[in-house]
Amino acid sequence: MIEFLIVLAILLLVIAFVSAPLRRGGGAHMQAPSSSASQLEELEAAREAKYREIRDAELDHRTGKLSDEDYQAIDGSLRAEAVEILRELDRIGERIPS
């Protein structure tokens, strides 16, 4: 039992030592990206994911996994979401200087 406690204490010290830079929060040379830039990155990732969902739905429809009615409902919804993402990308793109 004592050996277990010693190993546990050593493990906790190692974890504390290794994670110290993360808890300090980086140095002066590291700056967090601006809010707009990080939003832009998130929206670009969301756009790509939405395009992938649209392609997957098209493939499912062509292979017969989705009926015409189901495909039309899903496709319409996915494309509406994609349009909203694109509009938000345009809004953020206007705020970020070139």
JOMO-V249395 format. One line per field, one symbol per residue. phi: phi as a letter, one per 20 degrees, with the letter a starting at -180 (. if undefined). burial: # if it has 9 or more other ideal C-beta (glycine too) atoms within 8 Angstrom, else .. Layout:
phi: ???
burial: ???
This chain:
phi: .fffffffffffffffffegffffnmeffddfffgfffffffffffffffffffffffffffenfcfgffffffffffffffffffffffffffeeff
burial: ...................................######.##.##..##.##..##.##....#....#..##..##.##..##.##..#...#..
